[in-house]
Amino acid sequence: MLKTLVVSMMLLNTTPVVAEPAAKATNHFLRVPAPELVAYTPERVPETEALIRRNLLDDPHSPRIGALQPVLTLVCFTDYGNKDCKALDEKLHRLVALHPQMAVTYKFCPSMFQPLNPSRMALTLWEQQPEKFEAFHRYLMRYQGLLDDYSIRNAVRSAGSTIYQLSPYVTHTLVLNKALMKKLNITHTPATLIGDTVLTGDVAFSELEEAVKRAQTEA
């Protein structure tokens, strides 16, 4: 169960995480500011577990694909500029097609070497035109060139959208995602949470299927 994973990760990582909030982050509509995720003490395990669970599985501001009312939700920490993330994403879409009762929630975590704007635009579309997100997402995950403003605009157009102005609120979501990664001892993308299993890197499709079967059995 997710509880086992979250509690074990918290016990392994009790060092406070310092996350810089974006400007005016206090006005953001997210329920849990990033500093709350790091206020761990042994007495607060249930409370901290609930915060992490809510921001992993139940955050409406994180894009998702698949079932609207899933029986199993995978969480993928990912980045548009990472070739392993791109390869894994094709497998995740294949997995969702084979398991229509499942969903995948995306937590965008661009590394310090990758541009922020692709992830910021993905979150902006999810916030303002969620029905356009998946087409935008697939375009960028399949795109092999330089991720610049031109490629982002092309991705927006391919999704049938005309939104080009980034939302000021989504930067805080990226900060929150980084805090979640650190709290769960995840050091790089891609990383996929399936039940109690954490799969890092571009894993084989058979590993994804096995983890899904195990999570369904343990649910």
DATANOR-V313544 format. One record per pair of residues at least 6 apart in sequence whose C-alpha atoms are under 8 Angstrom apart, sorted by sequence separation. I is the first residue (numbers start at 1). J is the second residue. If there is no record, write none. Layout:
i=I j=J
i=I j=J
//
This chain:
i=79 j=85
i=80 j=86
i=96 j=102
i=110 j=116
i=126 j=132
i=156 j=162
i=181 j=187
i=192 j=198
i=193 j=199
i=26 j=33
i=78 j=85
i=96 j=103
i=125 j=132
i=126 j=133
i=156 j=163
i=191 j=198
i=192 j=199
i=40 j=48
i=96 j=104
i=125 j=133
i=156 j=164
i=191 j=199
i=192 j=200
i=39 j=48
i=110 j=119
i=191 j=200
i=109 j=119
i=190 j=200
i=191 j=201
i=37 j=48
i=108 j=119
i=122 j=133
i=140 j=151
i=153 j=164
i=189 j=200
i=190 j=201
i=92 j=104
i=140 j=152
i=188 j=200
i=189 j=201
i=190 j=202
i=21 j=34
i=37 j=51
i=122 j=136
i=197 j=211
i=19 j=34
i=37 j=52
i=122 j=137
i=140 j=155
i=19 j=35
i=57 j=73
i=139 j=155
i=195 j=211
i=18 j=35
i=194 j=211
i=195 j=212
i=17 j=35
i=57 j=75
i=137 j=155
i=194 j=212
i=32 j=51
i=56 j=75
i=136 j=155
i=139 j=158
i=195 j=214
i=196 j=215
i=135 j=155
i=136 j=156
i=195 j=215
i=17 j=38
i=194 j=215
i=16 j=38
i=118 j=140
i=136 j=158
i=16 j=39
i=135 j=158
i=136 j=159
i=16 j=40
i=135 j=159
i=134 j=159
i=14 j=40
i=133 j=159
i=14 j=41
i=132 j=159
i=74 j=102
i=76 j=104
i=78 j=106
i=132 j=160
i=72 j=101
i=73 j=102
i=74 j=103
i=75 j=104
i=76 j=105
i=77 j=106
i=78 j=107
i=79 j=108
i=81 j=110
i=118 j=147
i=132 j=161
i=10 j=40
i=66 j=96
i=71 j=101
i=72 j=102
i=73 j=103
i=74 j=104
i=75 j=105
i=76 j=106
i=77 j=107
i=78 j=108
i=79 j=109
i=80 j=110
i=30 j=61
i=70 j=101
i=71 j=102
i=72 j=103
i=73 j=104
i=74 j=105
i=75 j=106
i=76 j=107
i=77 j=108
i=78 j=109
i=79 j=110
i=121 j=152
i=69 j=101
i=70 j=102
i=73 j=105
i=75 j=107
i=77 j=109
i=78 j=110
i=79 j=111
i=115 j=147
i=117 j=149
i=67 j=100
i=70 j=103
i=81 j=114
i=66 j=100
i=67 j=101
i=81 j=115
i=118 j=152
i=66 j=101
i=67 j=102
i=68 j=103
i=66 j=102
i=67 j=103
i=66 j=103
i=7 j=45
i=65 j=103
i=66 j=104
i=80 j=118
i=125 j=163
i=64 j=103
i=65 j=104
i=80 j=119
i=64 j=104
i=65 j=105
i=79 j=119
i=64 j=105
i=7 j=49
i=63 j=105
i=64 j=106
i=124 j=166
i=6 j=49
i=62 j=105
i=63 j=106
i=121 j=164
i=124 j=167
i=62 j=106
i=63 j=107
i=62 j=107
i=121 j=166
i=3 j=49
i=6 j=52
i=120 j=166
i=121 j=167
i=124 j=170
i=6 j=53
i=120 j=167
i=123 j=170
i=57 j=105
i=56 j=105
i=120 j=170
i=2 j=53
i=120 j=171
i=89 j=141
i=86 j=141
i=85 j=141
i=86 j=142
i=63 j=123
i=80 j=140
i=62 j=123
i=80 j=141
i=61 j=123
i=63 j=126
i=62 j=126
i=61 j=126
i=109 j=174
i=61 j=127
i=81 j=147
i=108 j=174
i=63 j=130
i=107 j=174
i=109 j=177
i=65 j=134
i=108 j=177
i=109 j=178
i=63 j=133
i=107 j=177
i=109 j=189
i=88 j=190
i=77 j=181
i=85 j=189
i=84 j=189
i=85 j=190
i=84 j=190
i=82 j=189
i=79 j=189
i=78 j=189
i=79 j=190
i=61 j=173
i=77 j=189
i=78 j=190
i=77 j=190
i=78 j=191
i=88 j=201
i=95 j=208
i=76 j=190
i=77 j=191
i=88 j=202
i=91 j=205
i=95 j=209
i=76 j=191
i=77 j=192
i=87 j=202
i=88 j=203
i=76 j=192
i=85 j=201
i=75 j=192
i=76 j=193
i=84 j=201
i=85 j=202
i=74 j=192
i=75 j=193
i=84 j=202
i=74 j=193
i=75 j=194
i=74 j=194
i=73 j=194
i=74 j=195
i=56 j=180
i=52 j=180
i=28 j=169
i=34 j=175
i=38 j=179
i=34 j=176
i=37 j=179
i=33 j=176
i=37 j=180
i=72 j=215
i=25 j=169
i=28 j=172
i=72 j=216
i=34 j=179
i=38 j=183
i=37 j=183
i=25 j=172
i=22 j=171
i=22 j=172
i=21 j=172
i=22 j=175
i=21 j=175
i=20 j=175
i=19 j=175
i=19 j=176
i=19 j=178
i=19 j=179
i=17 j=179
i=17 j=182
i=17 j=183
i=13 j=183
i=13 j=184
i=13 j=185
i=10 j=183
i=12 j=185
i=9 j=183
i=10 j=184
i=9 j=184
i=9 j=185
i=6 j=184
i=5 j=196
i=4 j=196
i=5 j=197
i=2 j=195
i=3 j=196
i=1 j=195
i=2 j=196
i=1 j=196
i=1 j=215
i=1 j=218
i=1 j=219
//
